[in-house]
Amino acid sequence: MPELCRFYGVRIKMYYDDHNPPHFHAEYAGDEALITIDTLDVMAGELPSRA
């Protein structure tokens, strides 16, 4: 899966031709969340809160 960017340890990735709705994968500290592009709602998973 292509990594689009990385900042403060968060990796943002997208799969080509993935299922709808359009979304990206965010990974941090071993956790992952799927986030919709249009509303930024979390579809699945979770990320830890900031320290």
N, CA, C and O atoms as CSV, one atom per row, in Angstrom:
chain,resi,resn,atom,element,x,y,z
A,1,MET,N,N,0.864,-1.165,0.000
A,1,MET,CA,C,0.000,0.000,0.000
A,1,MET,C,C,0.908,1.224,0.000
A,1,MET,O,O,1.821,1.309,0.821
A,2,PRO,N,N,0.677,2.170,-0.901
A,2,PRO,CA,C,1.521,3.365,-0.950
A,2,PRO,C,C,1.346,4.245,0.289
A,2,PRO,O,O,0.229,4.508,0.734
A,3,GLU,N,N,2.453,4.679,0.818
A,3,GLU,CA,C,2.431,5.621,1.936
A,3,GLU,C,C,2.414,7.023,1.352
A,3,GLU,O,O,3.322,7.404,0.612
A,4,LEU,N,N,1.379,7.795,1.684
A,4,LEU,CA,C,1.249,9.146,1.144
A,4,LEU,C,C,2.087,10.147,1.912
A,4,LEU,O,O,2.709,11.028,1.319
A,5,CYS,N,N,2.106,10.015,3.237
A,5,CYS,CA,C,2.926,10.923,4.039
A,5,CYS,C,C,3.140,10.324,5.420
A,5,CYS,O,O,2.487,9.359,5.817
A,6,ARG,N,N,4.078,10.932,6.133
A,6,ARG,CA,C,4.391,10.532,7.498
A,6,ARG,C,C,4.720,11.799,8.281
A,6,ARG,O,O,5.547,12.601,7.846
A,7,PHE,N,N,4.078,11.982,9.430
A,7,PHE,CA,C,4.351,13.146,10.268
A,7,PHE,C,C,4.100,12.784,11.725
A,7,PHE,O,O,3.106,12.133,12.048
A,8,TYR,N,N,4.989,13.201,12.590
A,8,TYR,CA,C,4.903,12.925,14.028
A,8,TYR,C,C,4.621,11.449,14.315
A,8,TYR,O,O,3.920,11.127,15.275
A,9,GLY,N,N,5.158,10.561,13.495
A,9,GLY,CA,C,4.979,9.130,13.699
A,9,GLY,C,C,3.698,8.559,13.119
A,9,GLY,O,O,3.493,7.347,13.170
A,10,VAL,N,N,2.825,9.403,12.564
A,10,VAL,CA,C,1.580,8.947,11.942
A,10,VAL,C,C,1.848,8.677,10.468
A,10,VAL,O,O,2.387,9.528,9.761
A,11,ARG,N,N,1.467,7.488,10.010
A,11,ARG,CA,C,1.614,7.140,8.588
A,11,ARG,C,C,0.242,7.170,7.935
A,11,ARG,O,O,-0.705,6.571,8.446
A,12,ILE,N,N,0.129,7.867,6.802
A,12,ILE,CA,C,-1.112,7.955,6.041
A,12,ILE,C,C,-0.930,7.149,4.761
A,12,ILE,O,O,0.003,7.391,3.994
A,13,LYS,N,N,-1.837,6.176,4.530
A,13,LYS,CA,C,-1.715,5.302,3.367
A,13,LYS,C,C,-3.081,5.150,2.698
A,13,LYS,O,O,-4.125,5.309,3.332
A,14,MET,N,N,-3.046,4.837,1.394
A,14,MET,CA,C,-4.273,4.561,0.645
A,14,MET,C,C,-4.049,3.371,-0.276
A,14,MET,O,O,-2.976,3.212,-0.857
A,15,TYR,N,N,-5.066,2.545,-0.400
A,15,TYR,CA,C,-5.065,1.452,-1.374
A,15,TYR,C,C,-5.696,1.955,-2.664
A,15,TYR,O,O,-6.692,2.677,-2.627
A,16,TYR,N,N,-5.128,1.580,-3.795
A,16,TYR,CA,C,-5.732,1.883,-5.081
A,16,TYR,C,C,-6.950,0.984,-5.272
A,16,TYR,O,O,-6.885,-0.215,-5.003
A,17,ASP,N,N,-8.053,1.557,-5.733
A,17,ASP,CA,C,-9.274,0.807,-6.053
A,17,ASP,C,C,-9.813,0.062,-4.832
A,17,ASP,O,O,-10.287,-1.067,-4.960
A,18,ASP,N,N,-9.747,0.680,-3.650
A,18,ASP,CA,C,-10.260,0.095,-2.413
A,18,ASP,C,C,-11.778,0.265,-2.368
A,18,ASP,O,O,-12.354,0.932,-3.228
A,19,HIS,N,N,-12.420,-0.329,-1.378
A,19,HIS,CA,C,-13.879,-0.269,-1.238
A,19,HIS,C,C,-14.349,1.148,-0.909
A,19,HIS,O,O,-13.563,1.985,-0.465
A,20,ASN,N,N,-15.632,1.406,-1.131
A,20,ASN,CA,C,-16.238,2.702,-0.803
A,20,ASN,C,C,-16.652,2.718,0.652
A,20,ASN,O,O,-16.813,1.653,1.246
A,21,PRO,N,N,-16.830,3.882,1.247
A,21,PRO,CA,C,-16.571,5.218,0.717
A,21,PRO,C,C,-15.069,5.488,0.643
A,21,PRO,O,O,-14.277,4.802,1.289
A,22,PRO,N,N,-14.681,6.493,-0.151
A,22,PRO,CA,C,-13.257,6.842,-0.242
A,22,PRO,C,C,-12.694,7.150,1.153
A,22,PRO,O,O,-13.296,7.892,1.929
A,23,HIS,N,N,-11.540,6.571,1.452
A,23,HIS,CA,C,-10.969,6.713,2.792
A,23,HIS,C,C,-9.457,6.526,2.735
A,23,HIS,O,O,-8.901,6.110,1.718
A,24,PHE,N,N,-8.809,6.841,3.850
A,24,PHE,CA,C,-7.384,6.566,3.988
A,24,PHE,C,C,-7.163,5.809,5.283
A,24,PHE,O,O,-8.024,5.788,6.162
A,25,HIS,N,N,-6.005,5.192,5.388
A,25,HIS,CA,C,-5.616,4.442,6.573
A,25,HIS,C,C,-4.588,5.279,7.329
A,25,HIS,O,O,-3.605,5.730,6.742
A,26,ALA,N,N,-4.803,5.486,8.606
A,26,ALA,CA,C,-3.841,6.187,9.456
A,26,ALA,C,C,-3.309,5.183,10.474
A,26,ALA,O,O,-4.086,4.496,11.137
A,27,GLU,N,N,-1.983,5.099,10.598
A,27,GLU,CA,C,-1.350,4.183,11.546
A,27,GLU,C,C,-0.460,4.972,12.495
A,27,GLU,O,O,0.257,5.886,12.090
A,28,TYR,N,N,-0.526,4.595,13.771
A,28,TYR,CA,C,0.330,5.238,14.764
A,28,TYR,C,C,0.515,4.280,15.933
A,28,TYR,O,O,-0.461,3.746,16.461
A,29,ALA,N,N,1.748,4.063,16.332
A,29,ALA,CA,C,2.094,3.256,17.514
A,29,ALA,C,C,1.417,1.886,17.496
A,29,ALA,O,O,0.972,1.398,18.535
A,30,GLY,N,N,1.340,1.263,16.314
A,30,GLY,CA,C,0.758,-0.064,16.212
A,30,GLY,C,C,-0.750,-0.099,16.082
A,30,GLY,O,O,-1.321,-1.176,15.907
A,31,ASP,N,N,-1.418,1.048,16.162
A,31,ASP,CA,C,-2.868,1.124,15.992
A,31,ASP,C,C,-3.184,1.646,14.599
A,31,ASP,O,O,-2.359,2.316,13.980
A,32,GLU,N,N,-4.387,1.336,14.105
A,32,GLU,CA,C,-4.790,1.780,12.771
A,32,GLU,C,C,-6.250,2.204,12.786
A,32,GLU,O,O,-7.072,1.606,13.479
A,33,ALA,N,N,-6.566,3.242,12.014
A,33,ALA,CA,C,-7.941,3.689,11.828
A,33,ALA,C,C,-8.170,3.950,10.349
A,33,ALA,O,O,-7.270,4.405,9.643
A,34,LEU,N,N,-9.388,3.658,9.880
A,34,LEU,CA,C,-9.811,3.991,8.528
A,34,LEU,C,C,-10.668,5.239,8.631
A,34,LEU,O,O,-11.639,5.264,9.387
A,35,ILE,N,N,-10.319,6.274,7.880
A,35,ILE,CA,C,-10.960,7.584,8.013
A,35,ILE,C,C,-11.505,8.017,6.664
A,35,ILE,O,O,-10.782,8.008,5.669
A,36,THR,N,N,-12.796,8.403,6.624
A,36,THR,CA,C,-13.399,8.842,5.369
A,36,THR,C,C,-12.804,10.178,4.954
A,36,THR,O,O,-12.490,11.022,5.793
A,37,ILE,N,N,-12.656,10.354,3.651
A,37,ILE,CA,C,-12.035,11.573,3.141
A,37,ILE,C,C,-12.986,12.760,3.222
A,37,ILE,O,O,-12.567,13.856,3.596
A,38,ASP,N,N,-14.261,12.565,2.879
A,38,ASP,CA,C,-15.169,13.709,2.804
A,38,ASP,C,C,-15.571,14.270,4.159
A,38,ASP,O,O,-15.721,15.484,4.291
A,39,THR,N,N,-15.752,13.416,5.183
A,39,THR,CA,C,-16.210,13.900,6.491
A,39,THR,C,C,-15.181,13.742,7.605
A,39,THR,O,O,-15.357,14.284,8.696
A,40,LEU,N,N,-14.107,13.000,7.334
A,40,LEU,CA,C,-13.073,12.682,8.330
A,40,LEU,C,C,-13.618,11.882,9.511
A,40,LEU,O,O,-13.061,11.925,10.608
A,41,ASP,N,N,-14.720,11.146,9.278
A,41,ASP,CA,C,-15.252,10.243,10.296
A,41,ASP,C,C,-14.401,8.976,10.340
A,41,ASP,O,O,-13.875,8.539,9.317
A,42,VAL,N,N,-14.268,8.393,11.524
A,42,VAL,CA,C,-13.544,7.134,11.673
A,42,VAL,C,C,-14.500,5.997,11.317
A,42,VAL,O,O,-15.518,5.804,11.981
A,43,MET,N,N,-14.165,5.246,10.267
A,43,MET,CA,C,-14.991,4.116,9.817
A,43,MET,C,C,-14.727,2.871,10.651
A,43,MET,O,O,-15.648,2.112,10.952
A,44,ALA,N,N,-13.477,2.666,11.021
A,44,ALA,CA,C,-13.093,1.460,11.752
A,44,ALA,C,C,-11.791,1.729,12.484
A,44,ALA,O,O,-10.995,2.575,12.077
A,45,GLY,N,N,-11.587,0.999,13.567
A,45,GLY,CA,C,-10.342,1.120,14.313
A,45,GLY,C,C,-10.287,2.377,15.156
A,45,GLY,O,O,-11.269,3.105,15.295
A,46,GLU,N,N,-9.115,2.611,15.712
A,46,GLU,CA,C,-8.905,3.821,16.516
A,46,GLU,C,C,-7.416,4.089,16.642
A,46,GLU,O,O,-6.584,3.204,16.441
A,47,LEU,N,N,-7.107,5.310,16.975
A,47,LEU,CA,C,-5.735,5.729,17.228
A,47,LEU,C,C,-5.645,6.193,18.672
A,47,LEU,O,O,-6.632,6.678,19.224
A,48,PRO,N,N,-4.478,6.054,19.296
A,48,PRO,CA,C,-4.344,6.521,20.677
A,48,PRO,C,C,-4.467,8.035,20.741
A,48,PRO,O,O,-4.128,8.740,19.790
A,49,SER,N,N,-4.956,8.523,21.869
A,49,SER,CA,C,-5.028,9.974,22.051
A,49,SER,C,C,-3.620,10.535,22.223
A,49,SER,O,O,-2.678,9.800,22.518
A,50,ARG,N,N,-3.494,11.823,22.037
A,50,ARG,CA,C,-2.171,12.449,22.166
A,50,ARG,C,C,-1.710,12.413,23.611
A,50,ARG,O,O,-2.520,12.452,24.538
A,51,ALA,N,N,-0.413,12.339,23.788
A,51,ALA,CA,C,0.158,12.312,25.145
A,51,ALA,C,C,0.178,13.705,25.729
A,51,ALA,O,O,0.622,13.893,26.862
